[in-house]
Amino acid sequence: MTKSGLIEEVARRTPHISKKDTEVVVNTIFDAMIEALRSGDRIEIRGFGSFQVKIREARDGRNPKTGDPVHITAKRTPFFKVGKELKEMVDDAPKISDDDEDDEDETSAASAIG
């Protein structure tokens, strides 16, 4: 699902709110989450999961193409941990076989082409 798909779904489920207002609400939620993570706060959404920032220490690595040593600087990166309820809901969903996934990919590709 894309951000625009999420906006469409929220707008469909809340017909009393305009699509433009729905877009503002979704963007406001994402902006608030980004600001919380930037300031080092942890975000917990019960039944869904939690977001936090993890610090990756500086380290020495290698350029995979040339094999030359490369210094990798420390950085902060967002991390998501799925909640127990969401994990169980996803696990209980009907199983999709590999054949079904291939059919979906071909259908998506065909519709994208024209």
ABEGO torsion letter per residue (X at the ends): XBAAAAAAAAAAABAABBAAAAAAAAAAAAAAAAAAAAAGBBBBBBGAEBBBBBBBBBBBBBBAAAGBBBBBBBBBBBBBBBBAAAAAAAAABBBBBAAAAAAAAAAAAAAAAX
